Amino acid sequence: MPGTAIFDLDKTLTRQGTWSRFVRHATKSSEFRAKLPAVGLQAAIYKLGFANRGSVKERAIGLYLAGRPRAELEALATEFVKMDVSHGLRRKAFSVIHKHRDQGDKMIIASAAVDLICKPMAEALDFDDIICTRLSWDGEDRLLSTLDGENCYGAEKLRRIQAYFSDTAPDKPVTFYSDHITDLPCLLWADRGVAVNPNPPLRRKAPEYGVEIVDWDA
């Protein structure tokens, strides 16, 4: 019977995170370098525990992308995703995706990455839906510096997944793939949790919780 396959994006399907690379792709090199210290300061504040990851993302949006038209940014995101699908995915990502597709599983990207990136990525990889961080736009379709809701990260990601299935339960079994310890609640919520090239904390914890470890770059 068909089930449900949910994939984290950054460093699970892709080898690298998407956000900072997309901002760099969408910004002139000189401007990107000039404003980098301000983003770094916000990141340092986050690491000290005085801000959250969403505020770091909003700071980058405000400095680099806010005010730009939706059509322009969507075109840049499509271009960026095309390059990432060609050269930036983990080696076994396609074979796993095709396996789930051949089984008839519903396939979802659940990621802290923004919808601007997740939507064209899902379309390029033939996914059914996305659960992700949402950007905000003004009445003229220009990007605002604030997120639309919470950053889809950690406990918020699990909350969003559960809300997505609040009306109709997911087809079983549910498989969840992630590289990061902050997705441990999602990995345990699923019928089958798979740690893909996990970061060190998840690699240490996975055996304790019966989470499978795989290498998609081997």
N, C-alpha and C positions, 0 to 999 in steps of 0.2 A: 504494500500500500504506500502511496506517496506520503511523504512527511514534510517537514519544514527545515530549511537550512538557513541559519542566520550568521552572517559574516561581519566581524569588525573590518574596517578598511585599512587604516594607517598601520603599517608594519605587520599586518596580517595578510591581506591580499597584496599590498604594496610593500616593497622593501624599505621605503622611507616614509616619513610623515608627509602629508600633502599640503598642510596649511602654509607653512613658511615658504615652501617651494613655489606654491601658487602665487603668494604675495610677491615673491621675487620675480616670477614670470610676468606678472601684471604691472610691474613698476620699473621705471627707468633705473638702471644700475646706480647712477649717481644719487638719485633720490632715496633709493633703498638703503644705501650705505650711510647717507647723511642722517637718516631718522632711526637707524638701528639702535643707537644708545638709548633712546627713549623707550623702545620696546624692551630692550634688555633690562632697563631699570624696573619696568612693570613686572617682568619675569622674576627679577630678584626679590621684589616685594612679595610675589606669590610664594616663592620658595621659603621665605621667612614666615609664611603663614598669615600675612596681613591682606591677602587678596586671593581670589579664586582664579581658576584657569579661564573662565569666561571673561574676566576683566582683562586678562592678557590679550585674548582674542579681540575684544572690543577696542583695546588700545591700538592694536595693529590696524584694525579696520578704520579707526578715526584718523590715523596718520597717513595711511596709504590708499585707501579705497573709497572712503565715504564721499558721497556726492557724485560718484561716477554713474553713468546710465546702466540700467540692468542689461540692455542689449549688448553693450560693449563688454561688460564683465562676463556675460554668458558666453559670448564668442571666445573670449580669452580662456574661460574654463573648459570649453569644448576642445580647444586647441591643446591645452595642458593635459587633459585626460587622454586625448588621442596619443600623445607622446608617452604618457605613463603606461597605457595599455600595451604599447609597442615595446617599451624598454624597462618599465619600472615595476612590473609585477613579480612576485616570487615564482620560481621556476615551475612549481607544481600547482600553482593557483588555477590555471586553465583546466588541468585534468580533473581536479576536485569539482570545479564548477560544472564541467561537462557531465561528470558522474551524477551529480544531483539533478541536473537538468534531464538527463536520460531516465532517471527514476521518476520523473514527474513531480519532484519536490517543489514546494513554494520557496523562493529564494529572496532573501531580504538582506540589505546592507544596514547594519545598525552601528552608527559611528558618531564620534564627536566632531568629525569633519563636517563642514557646512554644506547645506543643500545645494549651493552653487556648484560644488564639486561632486557631491554624491549623486545628483540626478543624472548628469551625463555619464558618470562612471557606471551607474546601474543600467543605463540604456546601452552602453557599449558592451557590457558583459552579459546582457540579457537577463537581468534580475527583474523580479516582479515589483519590488517596492523598496522604499528607503525609510529609515528612522534615524534622524540626525539633527544636528544643530541648525536652527533656522535663522536666516538673515532677515533684516527689516528694510523695507523700502518706503519712500515717501509717496505722496500722491502723484508725483511726476516720474515715478519708477527710477528714482535715484537712491543709491544705497545710504542707509543711515548707519551711524556708528554703534548702535546698540543691537544686541541680539533680540530675536523674537522668542522670548522664553528662555529657559535655562540651557546652558551648555550641556549637550547630550553625552555626559561623561560619568563614569562610576555608577553610583546609586541612581542617578538620574536616568542613565541609559536603561537600567532594568525597569525603573518605573515607567518609562516611555514604552518599552516593549510590552509590559503587562497591560498598559492602557490600550495599546494597539489591538491586543487580543481580548479586550474586556467584553466585547459583544459576541465574538465567535472564537472559540478555542482553536489553537493551532493544530494542524494535522500532525499526528504523531508518527514516528518519533521526531523530536526537535533536536537538531544538532546546532551547537553554537561554537564558532571558531574565534579565537582571539589570541593576541600575543602578550597581553598586559595584565598585571595583577589586579588593576582596578576593575577588570571585567570578571573577576572570580565569582561575584554573585550571579552574573549571567551564565557563566559556565556551570555553576551548580544548579541553577534554575532549569537548565535544559536537561533533556533525557541523556544526552551525550555531550559532554564538554571536551573540547579539543584545544590544547595549548599549542599554537603554531609559532615555532621559533621563539619561545617565550623569553621575556626579560628575566633577569636573575631571580627576583622575588617570586614570580609565578613558577619558574622552573623548580624552585625549592618547595613551594606549597602544593604543586599539582599532584605529586604522588600521595601526599597526605589525604587529599580529597578525592582520589580516584579519577583525576582529570588526565586524559591521555595526552602525551607529548609527541608532536610530529615535527619533522624538518622538511619544509617545502622548498628549501634551496639545495637539498642534497642531489 
